[in-house]
Amino acid sequence: MAHGSDPELTTDFVSTDIKTLDGNFFTFTGFREGLSAGFGETATKTAFVSDFPALQGLGISYALMHFQPGGILALHFHPRGSKLIYVIQGTLTVGFIDSKDKLFNQTLQANDVFVVPRGMVHFMMNLDPQKEVKVIFSFSSANPGIVNLSSKLLLSDMPQLVLQQPLNVV
């Protein structure tokens, strides 16, 4: 069976063997390792259902991301989940484009939250030349998926003619 979003639970949580479960099943320690990225780069660690099985059926997941000075997360979208962006440290420029091609953008500071509705093409960037930005993402799906537009469009076998007109390339 295929689902376009997380199925609704009919039990408290999903597990194959409830008798052997303990608190470890419901604990994710993957963020303890920290993240590192070079200048102009980003680094991400996810807590999706593939990383944290306790999320199965709960309709939530998280990610931790660090943006080094000049770091950019290029145009992408999540087909199965909305995203909440919480800035822990620094200043982050974010934006998304709705289905009517309107841009909604904002410069966020520490403790600000921004929502990107499911399926909206969006971006994030650290324009500060000296300071790192740290963010937490919360998703409305245990497996929100990600479609990176630059790799799907520019690195695929898509015929050039199909891309030339909408991108206004001669």
Disulfide bonds with the S-S distance in Angstrom:
none
